[in-house]
Amino acid sequence: MRASSLLSAALLSVLFASPVLAQQAASVRGTIVAAEGGNLKVHSREGQDVAVVLSEPIRVTGLERITLADIPANAYVGVASMPQAGAPAGAPEVAVSIHVFPEEMRGAGEGSRGYDLAPNATMTNGAMAQKLVEKTGDRLTIAYAGGEKQVVVTPQTSLVRFVPGTMAEVKPGAHVVIRGTKGSDGAIASQRVIVGRGDVVPAM
């Protein structure tokens, strides 16, 4: 199987869990502090150490930093966003992160829905239909079947693209997002890891 196909399969599994798995779903965002084979200890952003057990076939996806200029017109993107404080309903939201999907994943998870990044966060997958430069930053329109969402890109917005990764990147110091299922012992079982490359901290 080609690397792009493996990447697509891994992302579909990580980002779009089935309703059955969602009942037992668990996730951790944080930094790996210990790694021995597929047994990891992740220090979560909430300050807790979480055990993760990876099983074969393990699929690793990297996050590579880009700029807004690197995102082509009509790119298929996922945008995690939050409402602007004090803004009226319907106002453009602030983009926390924008990640560019491989072209073969166009249409995957299309739409806008609640997201577990933070209270009131949403994840919107769609085509980058329009860009407008404003005094406060860049305003983007993300179009999807049945609607659209406008978001504002700020200097704090994380801009990344998905790339194939390897287990060599799953090591102490790596910043990761891992989704799976939680066992009775509290450990998260998974086959998939999203890891930031270099100093990239996943903001999704």
N, C-alpha and C positions, 0 to 999 in steps of 0.2 A: 504493500500500500504506500502511496506517495506521502511525503511529509505533510503536504497541504491537506490531504484527506485525513491523516491522523490528527492534525491540529483541529480540523473542523469537528471530528467526532469527539475529541476531548472537550472542546468548548461547549458543544451542545450538551454534553453530560454535566459539565460543571455549572453552566449558567441557566439551564432550563430543566430543572429536576421534574420528574414525573409526579403526578398527584399522589401516587402511592408512597414514593420516597419522601414527599414533602411532609407526611405525617410524622416521620421520625428524623427529619432533616436537622443537621447541625452544621455550623460553620465556625471557622476561626480565622481572624485576620491578625497577623502579628509577625514576629521575628523568630526564626528557628534558633534555639539555644543549644540543642543537642540533636545529633543524627547518627543512628547506627543502622545501616541498611534501610529498611522501610519503617523503622521505629523512630519517631520524631518527638521532640518536646518543643512546643511553640509558645513563646511568651506573648500572650494576646495583648491587643491595644487596651483592654480593660485591666491589664496588670496581673492576669492569672497565667499559670503554666498549664498548658493543655496537651495531653498525650494524643498523638496521632499515629495510627497504624495503616501504612500503605500496603496494598496487595497488588499482585500482578494481574493484568498488565498495567503498569504504572504509566500514566500519561502526564507529561510535564509541558506546560505552556509558559513561554516567557512574555514579559511585558517590556517593550522597548520604547524609550522616550522619543517623542517627535515634537514638531512645532505645528502650529495651526496651518502654516504654509505647506506642510507635508501632506495635509489631508486634501485629496482631490475633490473637485466638484462632484456631487452625487454619490460620494462615498457612503457605504453602509456602516453606520456607527451605533454604538451603545452609549447613552449619556445618563450618568447618575447625577441627579440635580436636587436642589432644595429650594423652597420658597424664599424669596427675599424678605428679610425682616421688615414688617410694617407695610409691605406692598399690598395693593388691592388684589382681590381675587382675579385670576386671569393674567396677571402681570408675568413677564418673562421670569423664569426661575434662574438661579445661579448654578452653573455647571460645576459639579465637584470633580468629575472625571469624564473624559471622552476617550473611548477606545474604538479603534478602527478594526472592523472584522475583515478577514480574508474575503475576496470577492465571491468565492464559492459558497459563502454563508449568507449571502444577501437573502433577506426574508426570514431568517431564523429569529424566532421570538419577537416578531414584529409587533409593535404596539407600546403602550405606556401603562405601567403598573406600579403598585407600591413596592418598595425595596427595603431590605433589612440593614442598609448602611447606617441609617439613623432615623429617628421619628420624623415622619412627613416626607421622607426621601422617596423619589420615584426613579425607575429605570425606564428609559425610552429607547427602543430600537427602531431605527428607520434611516431614511436617506437624508443626507445633509442637503436640503433643498435650496437654502438661501443664506447668504452672509451679508451682514450690514455692520459697518464700522461705526461705533458710537463713541462719545466722549468717555464713557465708563468702561469701554472694552468692545468686544465683538459680539454681536447678537446673531445667533444662528437659528434657523428654522429647521426642525427635524420633522420630516413628513413620513407618515405611516398610513396603512390602510384604515380609513375611517376618521382620520384626524391629523393634527400636527401639534408640535410644542415648540415654543420659543425659549431659548436659554441664552444667558449671558456668560461669555468666557472671560475670566479674570486672570491676573497673573498667578493666582493660586490654583487654577484649574489644572488637573493632571491630564496630560495629553500623551497617549500611548497607542501602540498597535500590538496585536497578538503575533507572536512568532513561535516556531517550534522550539521546545526546550529539551534539556536532558537531565538525567538524575545527578549529573555532576554539579548542577546548579542548586540542588536541594541539599544545602549544607548550613552549618551554623553561620549566623549573620545574614542569611537571605531573608528578604521580606516576602511573605506569602499570603495567599488566600486559599483556604482549603475548605471544600464543602463535602459532606458525607453524611453518615448516620452515627448517632451516639449510642454506645453500648451501655449495659448496666454498670460497668466500671467507670463510666464517664469518658472513656477514650473515643475519639472520632475515627471511624473506619472509612477509608476512601481509596480510590485508585487514581485520583487526579489532583494536581497541584498547579496553581498559577503563581509564578515567581517573578519578582521585579528584577530586571537586569541592572547592574551597576548600583546607583543610588536610588533607583526607582522604588518607591513605596506604593504598593497597590492602593488606590483610593476608590476602588469599586466595591 
